[in-house]
Amino acid sequence: MQGTRTAKTLHVRRNDTVVVLAGKSKGRKGRVLRVFPAEGRAIVEGVNFVRKHTKANPQRNIKGGIAEQESPIAISNVMVVCPTCGPVRIGRKVQGDRKVRVCKKCGTTLDK
């Protein structure tokens, strides 16, 4: 059944820079705009464009035609980019009273 997954902690968060590992946008980098934990998907800026047919609505000042917009991509197909060493896997470490994400290669904290 679709949509019955429980929300869990993910390796990707909003405003992370990620690189796409698979699909038609493979190799592209972008910033995460939105994350859907229940579906296991995320919207990445400039990645996985789809064409949407829109109807004109003069009241809302919307033009009709074909508009391009980002579509959600599976979180398993993206990898977080470390500012110092590039695309990496992430680990978790407790610093003080917080659990933070760290780079597996260099140990840099990825949370601000």
Secondary structure, DSSP 8 states (H G I E B T S, - for coil): -TT-------S--TT-EEEE-SSTTTT-EEEEEEEETTTTEEEETTSSEEEEEE--BTTTTB--EEEEEE--EEGGGEEEEETTTEE--EEEEEETTEEEEEETTT--B---
